[in-house]
Amino acid sequence: MKSVDVAVIGGGILGCFAARNLMRWNLSVVLIEKELDICTGITRANSAIVYAGYDNKTGSRKAELTVRGNASFDDLCRELEVPFSRCGSLLVTYDKESLTQLRRKWEQGIRNGVLGLELLTGGEAEAMEPMLAPGVAGALYAPTTGTVNPWQLGIAAFENAAANGMEPMLGTTVVGIRKTKFGYLVETDRSELRCRAVINCAGLSADRIQELCFPSDTHLLIDGAEYLVLDKQARKPKRVIFQQAQSCGKGITAIPCVEGNLLLSGVRKPVGEPFATTKEGISELKTSAVSLFPNLNMQQVIRSFAAARPNPQRDDGESLHDFSIAYPAPGFFSLIGIKTPGLTCANELGGFMRRQLVVCGEKGTVQLLPFEAPPDEGARTALVTGVRECFNRAGGWFYKGDQYQTEPFDRYIPMMKAFASYVRKEAVNPFSPDYELEVYRTVLKACGKSGR
């Protein structure tokens, strides 16, 4: 039976970036994907937008990771040799009642740290994008919005992880997961696999994968949207255009792709069969597109397709509007219902998984959760470090079962102030060079390096 450190379940863009980030450490990693190729689910049918971050609630995980992910996208695509266009975007409205909503989004974006946001008059928006139908009431301009080919990005992350030692298991279905003394036993339709940790990135099946081993209070409802692809010769806006149709609604989205095509995205709605287009949906999208861009030639449509998206909900029916990352037990991570802006945050979410530390032993497991909020609802805004422990039997200072301990995040502030004083030579460093060298060697040994 094969043994590895980490099993990543799901070969979409989240799983590929989780694997890529894990390969920065001295770890053995397997990526399990039920299809014969990667990025064939949610990733392949995607709007391709790298969002600016003004649409996410301030203080949420989505807001933080979107702004951070957007800012690092140029470097990321340069590393992976993937084309990226920071073309900017306009959120336009033809409804004066929606102008208040535009201002709220602008204010929220400023709080989130989005750079360069501007509120425009209708005339300014029409001058910026002459293809727009006349009568624009106002617009929100976000220069940091971009576009990328999500399928190409996911494949590049996968190939980079594989080049660094990640082992893919394609055409392999996970049929069972069991908790063991030293981690987990993952059962597939081909073989069994021992691992110390599991990262569940199974997309539309993420809730069902977790339920193979642990109960889940988050379940997925599937909706989607239909898309049209226009020829490269078709006229297109220079920027991504989001249409806000009315005070509480949204219209279509127009995306100038990095390959030169124009992509039109319809309104999200419940779907019957995932990834299937409908005659009514395509007809509605064409009508809406011509209404927004009167000079658009719909005879230049060359392809249509449909997307499927997971919508996470609690057992009581409450919809989740933030990223859901579950830790049902030490060493088991579930990314359930990661939707827009999942593409923007794929690398950040993968890095987030990388920053967890799990230590497995005969007496139990310890999992370090850096910079995470404690699990009770009332303390969600408290930024803390956490230590989660699960012991097989009681003894000494610990008791059998699950424990969660926290320490305040601000414990590091005096340490950083002291470090700054040493750098400025305002104080003498009490730690000798020999001490610092020994700490360095110890950390290297813990990471599997020689420490020499």
C-alpha positions as CSV (number, residue, x, y, z in Angstrom):
1,M,0.0,0.0,0.0
2,K,1.3,3.4,-1.0
3,S,1.9,6.0,1.8
4,V,2.2,9.8,1.2
5,D,2.1,12.9,3.3
6,V,-0.9,14.6,1.6
7,A,-3.7,13.4,-0.7
8,V,-5.3,16.3,-2.7
9,I,-8.7,15.2,-3.9
10,G,-9.9,17.0,-7.1
11,G,-7.9,18.2,-10.1
12,G,-9.6,21.5,-10.8
13,I,-7.8,24.8,-10.4
14,L,-8.1,24.7,-6.6
15,G,-6.6,21.2,-6.3
16,C,-3.8,22.0,-8.8
17,F,-2.8,25.1,-6.9
18,A,-3.1,23.3,-3.5
19,A,-0.7,20.7,-4.9
20,R,1.7,23.3,-6.3
21,N,1.9,25.2,-3.1
22,L,2.5,22.0,-1.1
23,M,5.4,21.1,-3.3
24,R,7.3,24.1,-1.8
25,W,7.9,21.9,1.2
26,N,9.7,18.6,1.4
27,L,6.4,16.6,1.1
28,S,5.1,13.6,-0.9
29,V,1.8,14.7,-2.5
30,V,-0.7,12.8,-4.6
31,L,-3.5,14.5,-6.6
32,I,-6.5,12.3,-7.2
33,E,-8.9,13.2,-10.1
34,K,-11.8,11.1,-11.2
35,E,-11.6,12.3,-14.8
36,L,-8.9,11.3,-17.3
37,D,-7.7,14.9,-17.5
38,I,-7.5,17.9,-15.1
39,C,-9.6,21.1,-15.0
40,T,-12.6,19.5,-16.8
41,G,-15.3,20.6,-14.4
42,I,-16.0,24.1,-13.0
43,T,-12.6,25.3,-14.2
44,R,-13.2,24.7,-17.9
45,A,-16.5,26.6,-18.0
46,N,-15.6,29.9,-16.4
47,S,-16.0,33.6,-16.9
48,A,-12.1,34.0,-16.8
49,I,-12.3,37.2,-14.7
50,V,-9.7,38.2,-12.1
51,Y,-11.9,40.3,-9.8
52,A,-10.8,43.6,-8.2
53,G,-12.4,42.8,-4.8
54,Y,-15.0,45.6,-4.3
55,D,-18.0,43.2,-4.4
56,N,-17.0,41.2,-1.2
57,K,-18.1,42.1,2.3
58,T,-15.4,44.0,4.2
59,G,-13.6,41.7,6.7
60,S,-14.6,38.5,4.9
61,R,-12.1,35.9,3.8
62,K,-13.3,36.5,0.2
63,A,-12.5,40.2,0.5
64,E,-9.0,39.6,1.9
65,L,-8.0,36.8,-0.5
66,T,-9.5,38.5,-3.6
67,V,-7.5,41.8,-3.1
68,R,-4.4,39.9,-2.3
69,G,-4.8,37.4,-5.1
70,N,-5.5,40.2,-7.6
71,A,-2.4,42.1,-6.6
72,S,-0.1,39.1,-7.1
73,F,-1.6,37.9,-10.4
74,D,1.0,39.5,-12.7
75,D,3.8,37.7,-10.9
76,L,1.9,34.5,-10.7
77,C,1.2,34.4,-14.5
78,R,4.8,35.4,-15.2
79,E,6.0,32.5,-13.1
80,L,3.7,30.0,-14.9
81,E,4.1,31.6,-18.3
82,V,0.4,32.2,-18.8
83,P,-1.0,35.2,-20.6
84,F,-2.8,37.7,-18.3
85,S,-4.5,41.0,-19.3
86,R,-5.2,43.7,-16.6
87,C,-7.8,45.3,-18.8
88,G,-9.9,46.9,-16.1
89,S,-13.7,46.8,-15.7
90,L,-16.8,48.9,-15.7
91,L,-19.9,48.2,-13.7
92,V,-22.5,50.1,-15.6
93,T,-26.1,50.9,-14.8
94,Y,-28.9,52.5,-16.8
95,D,-31.1,52.8,-13.7
96,K,-30.6,56.0,-11.6
97,E,-32.0,54.1,-8.6
98,S,-28.9,51.9,-8.8
99,L,-26.4,54.8,-8.4
100,T,-26.6,54.5,-4.6
101,Q,-25.7,50.8,-4.9
102,L,-22.7,51.8,-7.0
103,R,-21.5,54.2,-4.4
104,R,-21.8,51.5,-1.7
105,K,-19.7,49.2,-3.8
106,W,-17.1,51.9,-4.3
107,E,-17.0,52.6,-0.5
108,Q,-16.8,48.9,0.2
109,G,-13.9,48.5,-2.3
110,I,-12.0,51.4,-0.7
111,R,-12.4,49.7,2.7
112,N,-11.2,46.4,1.2
113,G,-8.1,48.1,-0.1
114,V,-9.0,48.0,-3.9
115,L,-6.8,50.4,-5.7
116,G,-7.8,53.0,-8.3
117,L,-11.6,52.7,-8.0
118,E,-13.6,55.6,-9.6
119,L,-17.2,56.5,-9.8
120,L,-18.0,57.8,-13.3
121,T,-20.9,59.7,-14.8
122,G,-22.8,58.1,-17.7
123,G,-21.0,60.4,-20.2
124,E,-17.6,59.4,-18.9
125,A,-18.5,55.7,-19.1
126,E,-19.8,56.1,-22.6
127,A,-16.6,58.0,-23.7
128,M,-14.5,55.2,-22.2
129,E,-16.5,52.4,-23.9
130,P,-18.2,53.8,-27.1
131,M,-19.8,50.4,-27.8
132,L,-22.2,50.8,-24.8
133,A,-25.8,51.7,-25.6
134,P,-26.5,55.4,-24.8
135,G,-28.2,56.4,-21.6
136,V,-25.8,55.1,-19.0
137,A,-26.7,56.5,-15.7
138,G,-23.3,55.9,-14.0
139,A,-20.5,53.4,-13.7
140,L,-17.9,52.1,-11.3
141,Y,-14.4,51.8,-12.9
142,A,-12.0,49.2,-11.4
143,P,-8.6,49.3,-13.3
144,T,-7.2,46.3,-11.5
145,T,-9.7,43.8,-12.9
146,G,-8.2,41.4,-15.4
147,T,-8.8,38.3,-17.5
148,V,-6.9,35.0,-17.8
149,N,-7.6,31.6,-19.4
150,P,-8.6,29.5,-16.3
151,W,-8.0,26.2,-18.0
152,Q,-4.6,27.2,-19.1
153,L,-3.7,28.6,-15.6
154,G,-4.9,25.4,-13.9
155,I,-2.9,23.2,-16.3
156,A,0.2,25.3,-15.7
157,A,-0.1,25.0,-11.9
158,F,-0.6,21.2,-12.3
159,E,2.5,20.8,-14.6
160,N,4.6,22.9,-12.2
161,A,3.5,20.8,-9.3
162,A,4.2,17.6,-11.2
163,A,7.7,18.9,-12.3
164,N,8.4,19.3,-8.6
165,G,7.5,15.8,-7.6
166,M,3.7,15.7,-7.2
167,E,2.2,12.4,-8.4
168,P,-1.1,12.5,-10.3
169,M,-3.7,9.8,-10.1
170,L,-6.1,10.5,-13.0
171,G,-9.1,8.5,-13.8
172,T,-9.3,7.5,-10.2
173,T,-12.5,7.8,-8.1
174,V,-12.4,8.1,-4.3
175,V,-15.0,5.7,-2.8
176,G,-14.1,5.9,0.9
177,I,-12.0,7.6,3.5
178,R,-11.2,6.3,7.0
179,K,-9.5,8.0,9.9
180,T,-6.5,6.0,11.2
181,K,-3.9,6.2,14.0
182,F,-1.4,8.0,11.7
183,G,-3.8,10.0,9.5
184,Y,-6.2,8.7,6.8
185,L,-6.8,5.7,4.6
186,V,-8.2,6.9,1.2
187,E,-9.9,4.1,-0.7
188,T,-10.2,4.5,-4.5
189,D,-11.6,2.3,-7.3
190,R,-8.0,1.4,-8.1
191,S,-6.1,1.0,-4.8
192,E,-5.8,2.2,-1.2
193,L,-3.6,5.0,-0.1
194,R,-2.3,6.0,3.3
195,C,-1.7,9.7,4.0
196,R,-1.2,12.0,6.9
197,A,-3.5,14.7,5.6
198,V,-6.3,15.1,3.1
199,I,-7.2,18.3,1.2
200,N,-10.7,18.1,-0.3
201,C,-11.0,20.2,-3.5
202,A,-13.6,18.1,-5.2
203,G,-15.7,21.0,-6.6
204,L,-19.3,20.0,-7.2
205,S,-18.7,16.8,-5.2
206,A,-16.8,18.4,-2.2
207,D,-19.7,18.0,0.3
208,R,-20.1,14.3,-0.7
209,I,-16.3,13.6,-0.4
210,Q,-16.3,15.0,3.2
211,E,-19.3,12.8,4.1
212,L,-17.2,9.7,3.2
213,C,-15.4,10.3,6.5
214,F,-17.1,13.1,8.5
215,P,-20.6,14.7,8.6
216,S,-20.9,18.0,6.8
217,D,-23.1,20.9,7.8
218,T,-22.5,22.5,4.4
219,H,-24.2,21.2,1.3
220,L,-24.1,22.3,-2.3
221,L,-26.9,23.5,-4.6
222,I,-25.9,23.8,-8.2
223,D,-26.7,26.7,-10.5
224,G,-25.0,28.0,-13.6
225,A,-24.9,30.4,-16.5
226,E,-24.8,30.2,-20.3
227,Y,-22.0,31.7,-22.4
228,L,-21.4,32.8,-26.0
229,V,-18.0,33.1,-27.6
230,L,-17.6,35.5,-30.5
231,D,-15.0,35.4,-33.2
232,K,-11.7,37.4,-32.7
233,Q,-12.7,39.7,-35.5
234,A,-15.9,40.8,-33.7
235,R,-16.0,44.3,-32.2
236,K,-15.5,44.2,-28.4
237,P,-15.2,46.5,-25.5
238,K,-11.6,47.2,-24.2
239,R,-12.6,46.4,-20.6
240,V,-14.8,43.8,-18.8
241,I,-18.3,45.2,-18.7
242,F,-20.7,44.2,-15.8
243,Q,-24.3,45.3,-16.3
244,Q,-26.2,46.2,-13.2
245,A,-29.7,46.1,-14.6
246,Q,-31.6,47.4,-11.6
247,S,-31.3,48.2,-8.0
248,C,-31.3,44.6,-6.9
249,G,-30.4,42.7,-10.0
250,K,-27.6,42.0,-12.5
251,G,-27.5,41.8,-16.2
252,I,-25.0,40.2,-18.5
253,T,-21.2,40.4,-18.4
254,A,-18.9,41.0,-21.4
255,I,-15.3,39.8,-21.2
256,P,-12.5,40.6,-23.7
257,C,-10.5,37.4,-23.5
258,V,-6.7,37.2,-23.5
259,E,-7.0,35.2,-26.8
260,G,-8.8,38.0,-28.5
261,N,-12.3,36.6,-28.4
262,L,-15.3,38.3,-26.8
263,L,-17.1,36.1,-24.1
264,L,-20.6,36.9,-23.1
265,S,-21.9,35.6,-19.8
266,G,-25.6,35.3,-19.0
267,V,-27.4,35.7,-15.6
268,R,-26.9,32.9,-13.2
269,K,-29.9,30.7,-12.6
270,P,-30.8,27.2,-11.3
271,V,-29.8,24.5,-13.8
272,G,-31.3,21.2,-14.8
273,E,-28.4,19.3,-16.3
274,P,-25.0,20.8,-15.4
275,F,-23.0,22.2,-18.3
276,A,-26.0,22.0,-20.7
277,T,-27.2,25.0,-22.7
278,T,-30.9,25.8,-23.3
279,K,-32.5,27.3,-26.4
280,E,-34.3,29.9,-24.1
281,G,-31.1,30.8,-22.2
282,I,-29.0,31.4,-25.4
283,S,-31.8,33.4,-27.0
284,E,-32.2,35.6,-23.8
285,L,-28.4,36.2,-23.7
286,K,-28.3,37.3,-27.4
287,T,-31.2,39.7,-26.8
288,S,-29.5,41.2,-23.7
289,A,-26.2,41.5,-25.5
290,V,-27.6,43.5,-28.4
291,S,-29.5,45.7,-25.9
292,L,-26.2,46.5,-24.1
293,F,-24.1,46.7,-27.3
294,P,-26.3,47.8,-30.2
295,N,-23.5,47.4,-32.8
296,L,-22.6,43.9,-31.8
297,N,-22.9,41.4,-34.7
298,M,-24.4,38.2,-33.2
299,Q,-23.6,36.5,-36.6
300,Q,-20.1,36.3,-35.3
301,V,-20.9,33.9,-32.5
302,I,-18.8,30.8,-32.9
303,R,-19.5,28.7,-29.8
304,S,-21.8,28.4,-26.8
305,F,-21.4,26.5,-23.6
306,A,-22.8,26.4,-20.0
307,A,-21.2,26.5,-16.6
308,A,-22.1,24.9,-13.3
309,R,-21.4,26.5,-10.0
310,P,-21.6,25.2,-6.4
311,N,-23.7,27.3,-3.9
312,P,-22.9,26.3,-0.3
313,Q,-25.8,26.2,2.2
314,R,-26.1,25.2,5.8
315,D,-28.4,22.4,6.9
316,D,-31.0,25.1,7.9
317,G,-31.0,26.5,4.4
318,E,-28.8,29.5,5.1
319,S,-26.7,30.5,2.1
320,L,-23.0,31.0,2.7
321,H,-21.5,34.1,1.1
322,D,-17.9,33.6,2.2
323,F,-15.4,30.9,1.4
324,S,-16.2,27.8,3.4
325,I,-13.0,25.9,4.6
326,A,-13.9,23.2,7.1
327,Y,-11.6,21.3,9.5
328,P,-13.7,18.4,10.7
329,A,-10.6,16.8,12.2
330,P,-6.9,17.4,12.4
331,G,-5.3,16.9,9.0
332,F,-8.6,17.0,7.0
333,F,-9.3,20.2,5.1
334,S,-12.5,20.7,3.0
335,L,-12.9,23.6,0.5
336,I,-16.7,23.3,0.0
337,G,-18.6,25.6,-2.4
338,I,-15.7,27.7,-3.5
339,K,-17.2,29.8,-6.3
340,T,-16.7,33.4,-7.6
341,P,-14.1,34.7,-7.1
342,G,-12.5,31.3,-6.8
343,L,-10.3,31.8,-9.9
344,T,-8.9,35.0,-8.5
345,C,-8.1,33.4,-5.1
346,A,-7.0,29.9,-6.3
347,N,-3.3,30.5,-5.5
348,E,-4.1,32.2,-2.2
349,L,-6.4,29.4,-1.2
350,G,-3.7,26.9,-2.1
351,G,-1.2,28.8,-0.1
352,F,-3.6,28.9,2.8
353,M,-3.6,25.1,2.9
354,R,0.2,25.1,2.7
355,R,0.4,27.1,5.9
356,Q,-1.2,24.5,8.0
357,L,1.0,22.2,10.1
358,V,-0.1,18.7,11.1
359,V,1.9,16.5,13.4
360,C,0.7,12.8,13.6
361,G,1.9,10.4,16.3
362,E,0.9,7.3,18.2
363,K,-0.8,9.2,21.0
364,G,-2.7,11.7,18.8
365,T,-2.5,14.5,16.3
366,V,-1.7,18.2,16.6
367,Q,-2.7,20.7,13.9
368,L,-1.5,24.3,13.9
369,L,-4.0,26.8,12.3
370,P,-2.1,30.1,11.9
371,F,-4.1,33.3,11.9
372,E,-7.5,31.7,12.1
373,A,-10.6,32.6,14.0
374,P,-11.8,30.2,16.7
375,P,-14.7,27.9,15.7
376,D,-17.5,29.7,17.7
377,E,-19.7,32.2,15.9
378,G,-19.2,35.0,18.4
379,A,-15.5,35.2,17.8
380,R,-15.3,35.3,14.0
381,T,-13.7,38.7,13.9
382,A,-10.9,37.8,16.4
383,L,-7.7,37.2,14.6
384,V,-5.8,34.5,16.5
385,T,-3.4,31.6,16.1
386,G,-4.9,28.2,16.9
387,V,-3.7,24.8,18.0
388,R,-6.2,22.0,17.4
389,E,-5.4,18.7,19.2
390,C,-7.0,15.3,19.0
391,F,-5.7,12.6,21.3
392,N,-6.5,8.9,21.3
393,R,-6.4,8.6,25.1
394,A,-6.1,10.9,28.1
395,G,-2.8,11.5,29.9
396,G,-0.9,14.3,31.6
397,W,-2.2,17.7,30.8
398,F,-4.4,16.6,27.9
399,Y,-7.7,14.7,27.7
400,K,-9.1,12.3,25.1
401,G,-10.9,13.8,22.1
402,D,-10.8,17.1,20.3
403,Q,-9.4,20.3,21.9
404,Y,-9.0,23.8,20.5
405,Q,-6.7,26.4,22.1
406,T,-6.1,29.9,20.9
407,E,-3.6,32.7,21.5
408,P,-4.1,36.3,20.7
409,F,-2.7,37.5,17.4
410,D,-1.2,40.6,19.0
411,R,1.3,38.5,20.9
412,Y,3.6,39.0,18.0
413,I,3.5,42.8,18.0
414,P,6.0,43.3,20.9
415,M,8.3,40.7,19.2
416,M,8.2,42.7,15.9
417,K,8.8,46.0,17.7
418,A,11.8,44.5,19.5
419,F,13.2,43.2,16.2
420,A,12.8,46.6,14.6
421,S,14.7,48.1,17.5
422,Y,17.6,45.7,16.9
423,V,17.7,46.6,13.2
424,R,17.7,50.3,14.0
425,K,20.4,49.7,16.6
426,E,18.2,51.2,19.3
427,A,18.6,48.1,21.4
428,V,21.1,45.2,21.7
429,N,19.9,41.8,20.4
430,P,20.0,39.5,23.4
431,F,20.3,36.4,21.2
432,S,23.8,35.4,20.1
433,P,24.7,34.4,16.5
434,D,25.2,30.8,17.7
435,Y,21.7,30.7,19.1
436,E,20.2,32.1,15.9
437,L,22.2,29.5,13.8
438,E,20.9,26.7,16.0
439,V,17.3,27.8,15.6
440,Y,17.9,27.9,11.8
441,R,19.4,24.4,11.8
442,T,16.5,23.1,13.9
443,V,13.9,24.5,11.6
444,L,15.7,22.9,8.6
445,K,15.8,19.5,10.2
446,A,12.1,19.7,11.0
447,C,11.4,20.4,7.3
448,G,13.4,17.4,6.3
449,K,16.6,19.2,5.3
450,S,20.1,18.5,6.5
451,G,20.4,21.6,8.7
452,R,24.1,22.0,7.8
